[in-house]
Amino acid sequence: MPDGKRMVTTAMRDVIRCWLDKLQASLFWISLLKIQEFILFLTSCMMIGILGAVVICRYVLRVDLFGYDEIVMISAFWMYFIGSSYAMEKRGHVRADILERVLPPKGKKILRIFAGLLQSVVAIETVNLSVAYIVNGFKIWPTTSAWGLPLMTSMSAVAVGLVLMAFYVIVQLLEEITTPVPDSAAEKGEL
């Protein structure tokens, strides 16, 4: 690659990398993570509390707790989808990286970029589907049978979680693209 093109590519990579670093250090990013942590804490406590109350009511007091499953469903949706997006940001999601273990550094990078592109396309499409899901939900406005709670409370968790996952996947793809390929000797610990 000619030196001029290499300098432009390096400069562009550095600009994107700087922007990503600023984004991840921003109040927006930190607040988003704190909100997700709070939602996870709250929904976990709700699930434990409700299921504990059901056990006490059913086996100690010998009464049934009416409509608890509707509240559990709403909490579960928020917990699962926010938990998934949080795991995506922390890179704690399940990965099958068997092929990556046998590839050289440049092959690993290409594989990760390809996987990131594929994840980004799928994430963007699922966001489109979740938006259609929400629009349809507003049109028909379904409610639960026992308490009459709007199902939009759980349906919105799907959209919020998928939007956050798409956001994190795209940020991670940009990070992967802008991270230089490590020197093979440095990666093996020979330096």
N, C-alpha and C positions, 0 to 999 in steps of 0.2 A: 504494500500500500504506500503510495507517495506520502512524503512528510506532511504536505498541506492537508490532505484528507485525514491523515492520522491526527493532526493537531485539532481539526474541526471536530472529529469524532470524540477525541479526548475532552475537548472543551464542552461539547454538548453533554457528554456523560457526567462531567463534573457539575454542570448546571443542574441537571436532573437529580443527581445525588445530593447536592446542596439543598434543593427544594424538598426532597424526601426527608432529609435530616431535619429541616425546619418544620415540616409537617408533623413529624413524629415527636418533636419537642414542643409542639404548640399546645396552647391551652385547650383547643378544640380536641386534639387527639387524647390528651390526658383526661379531659372531662368525659369524653365518649367512653373510655375504658372504665372510669369511675362509675358512670351511669350503668354500664353493663354489669359491673361487679355488684352494684346495689340491687339491680333487678334480679340477679342470680341469688343473692343473699335472701332477698324478700320472698321470691318464689320458692326457694328451698325451705325457708321457715314456714311458709304457708302450707306446702305439701306435707311437711312433717307434722305440723300442728293439726291439720285437718285429718290426716290419716291416723294420728294418735287419738284424736277425739272420736273418730269412727270406731276404733278398737275399744275405747273405754265405754262408749255408748252401747255398742253391740254386745260386748262380752261381760261388762261389769254391770251396767244399768239395764241391760236386756231391752234396749230400744234402738230403733233404726234412725240414723241421722239423715233426714230428708234432703235430697238434692245436693249432697256433698260432691258427687261425681262431676257436677257441672263446674264447680269452683276448682276442683282438682284439674279438670280438663284445661281450663283457662290458664292456671298456674303452670301446668305441664308444657303447654305450647310455648309460653314465654320462656320458661326455663330451658327447654330444648333448643329453641332457635337462637336465643341470646347466648346460650352456652356454646352453640356451634360457631357463632360469629366470634365469640371471645377466644375459643380454641383456635380459630383460623388466624386471629391476630397474633396469638402467642405461639403459633406454629405447633400446637399441641394436638392437631387433628391426626387421624390415622393416615399413614402413608405406606405405600408398598414400594420401597426403594431398593429392591433386590438388584435390579439391573444397574442402578446407579453405583452400587458397590464394586462392580467389576470394570467400570469404564475409567479411562484416563480423565484427568481434570477437564480437558476441553470437551470431551464426550459427556461428562456429568453436567457441564454448563449448558450444552445444547439440549440435553434431555430435560433439564429443569426449566429452560426457557420454553421448550415445546409443551411441557406439562402445564406451565403457567399460562401460555396462550390458550390451550385447550380448556383449562379451568376458567379463564376469563370469559371465553365465548359461552361456556355452559352457564356461568354465573350471570352474565348479562341476559341470557335467554330466560333463566329462572326468575330474574327480576321482572322481565316483561310479563311472564305468566302470573307472577304474584300480583302485579298491578292489575291485570285483567281479573284476577280472583277477587281483589278488593273492590274494584268497580262493580262487578257482579254482586258482591255482598251488599254494597250500598243500595243496589237496585231492588234486591229481594228482601233485605233486612231480616235474616233469620234470627230466631231467638231460641233459647233453651226451653225445654218443656216444663220443668219444675219451677224455676225461679223467673223465667222470662228474660234472662240476661241476653243481651245482644251477642251473637256469635262473632261479631266484628272484633270483639275484644281478643278472641283467640286467633281469628283470621289475620288481624293486623300484625300479630307476632311473626307470622310466616313472612310477610312482606318486609318488616323491619329487619328480621334476621337475615333474609336473603340479600337485602340491600347492603347491610354491613359486611356480609361475607364477600359480595362482589367488590366492594370498596377495598377490603383487605387483600383480596386476591390480586387486584390490579396494582396495588402498591407493592406487593411482594414480587410481582412480575417485573415492575420497573426496577426494583432493587436488584433482582437477578440479572437483568440486562445491563445495569450500570456497574455491577461488581466485576472487577477484572478476574481473568482466569488465574488461579494460583499457580505458582511455579511448581512443577512436579517434584523437584527436590525438596522444596520447603514443605509441601504437603506431606511428604513421607517422613519429615523430621530429620533429614540429612544435613540441613544447614545449621 
